[in-house]
Amino acid sequence: MKLSLILCLVIFPCLLFSEEVTFFFSKPDYLTPAMVVIQNKCFTCHSGPWKNYKTSQQWVDSGLVKPSDFRGSQIIYSLRNFGGDMPMNPKFIVSNSELRILKRWINSIN
């Protein structure tokens, strides 16, 4: 009995702080795949301060992304080409699967 109690007191805290357990409890990273879409579809033609954004908060602070509001985010409005002639090159048109990646990212921001 004492041995099992000692093992629990020693092993459980080690598990709690192990990388695998920490990963299990951490929030998924939706920004990285979203940035791949933005880099591939936007940065080829457009430059600006957003090229250096590394966090979701920077996108929110810029006014291009509204937390948890995919349809209300300016970046989506621009990417879906509502009322404009963007993109000029058809290879930069955002696919439905890429939009889903962006939607998952924006809707995960609190």
C-alpha positions as CSV (number, residue, x, y, z in Angstrom):
1,M,0.0,0.0,0.0
2,K,2.7,2.4,0.9
3,L,4.7,1.6,-2.2
4,S,1.7,2.3,-4.5
5,L,1.1,5.6,-2.7
6,I,4.7,6.6,-3.1
7,L,4.7,5.6,-6.7
8,C,1.5,7.6,-7.3
9,L,3.0,10.7,-5.6
10,V,6.2,10.5,-7.6
11,I,5.0,9.3,-11.0
12,F,1.7,11.3,-11.3
13,P,3.4,14.8,-11.1
14,C,6.0,13.6,-13.6
15,L,3.3,12.7,-16.1
16,L,1.5,16.0,-15.5
17,F,4.5,17.9,-16.7
18,S,5.5,15.6,-19.5
19,E,5.4,17.0,-23.1
20,E,2.7,14.5,-24.2
21,V,0.3,15.4,-21.4
22,T,0.9,19.1,-21.8
23,F,0.2,18.8,-25.5
24,F,-3.0,16.9,-24.7
25,F,-4.3,19.8,-22.6
26,S,-3.0,22.6,-24.8
27,K,-5.1,24.5,-27.4
28,P,-4.7,23.3,-31.0
29,D,-2.6,25.4,-33.3
30,Y,-4.9,26.7,-36.1
31,L,-2.7,29.7,-36.9
32,T,0.1,27.7,-38.6
33,P,-2.1,26.1,-41.4
34,A,-4.0,29.4,-41.8
35,M,-0.7,31.2,-42.3
36,V,0.3,28.7,-45.0
37,V,-2.9,29.6,-46.9
38,I,-2.3,33.3,-46.5
39,Q,1.3,33.1,-47.5
40,N,0.5,31.1,-50.6
41,K,-2.5,33.1,-51.7
42,C,-1.8,36.7,-50.6
43,F,1.8,37.4,-50.0
44,T,2.9,36.6,-53.5
45,C,1.3,39.9,-54.6
46,H,0.6,41.8,-51.4
47,S,3.1,43.1,-49.0
48,G,2.6,45.1,-45.8
49,P,2.9,44.8,-42.0
50,W,0.8,41.7,-41.9
51,K,3.7,39.7,-43.5
52,N,5.4,39.8,-40.1
53,Y,2.4,38.8,-38.0
54,K,3.2,35.8,-35.9
55,T,0.2,35.7,-33.6
56,S,-3.6,35.7,-34.0
57,Q,-3.7,38.7,-31.7
58,Q,-1.7,40.7,-34.3
59,W,-4.2,39.8,-36.9
60,V,-7.0,40.9,-34.6
61,D,-5.3,44.1,-33.7
62,S,-4.9,44.9,-37.4
63,G,-8.6,44.8,-37.9
64,L,-8.4,42.1,-40.5
65,V,-9.7,39.4,-38.3
66,K,-12.6,39.5,-35.8
67,P,-12.3,36.9,-33.1
68,S,-14.8,34.0,-33.5
69,D,-16.4,35.9,-36.5
70,F,-15.4,34.2,-39.8
71,R,-17.9,36.0,-41.9
72,G,-17.3,39.4,-40.3
73,S,-13.6,39.3,-40.7
74,Q,-12.2,41.7,-43.4
75,I,-9.6,39.2,-44.5
76,I,-12.4,36.8,-45.5
77,Y,-14.3,39.5,-47.3
78,S,-11.2,40.3,-49.3
79,L,-10.3,36.7,-50.0
80,R,-13.8,35.9,-51.2
81,N,-13.5,38.8,-53.6
82,F,-16.7,40.5,-52.7
83,G,-16.9,43.6,-55.0
84,G,-13.4,43.5,-56.4
85,D,-11.2,42.1,-59.1
86,M,-8.9,40.1,-56.8
87,P,-7.0,37.9,-57.4
88,M,-5.8,38.7,-60.9
89,N,-4.2,35.3,-61.3
90,P,-6.7,32.3,-61.0
91,K,-4.0,30.2,-59.2
92,F,-4.4,32.5,-56.2
93,I,-8.1,31.9,-55.8
94,V,-8.8,30.5,-52.3
95,S,-10.4,27.0,-52.4
96,N,-13.2,25.8,-50.2
97,S,-10.8,23.6,-48.2
98,E,-8.5,26.6,-47.7
99,L,-11.5,28.7,-46.5
100,R,-12.3,25.9,-44.0
101,I,-8.8,26.2,-42.6
102,L,-9.2,29.9,-42.2
103,K,-12.6,29.5,-40.7
104,R,-11.3,27.0,-38.1
105,W,-8.5,29.5,-37.2
106,I,-10.7,32.6,-36.9
107,N,-13.5,30.8,-35.0
108,S,-10.9,29.4,-32.6
109,I,-9.8,32.9,-31.6
110,N,-11.4,34.2,-28.3
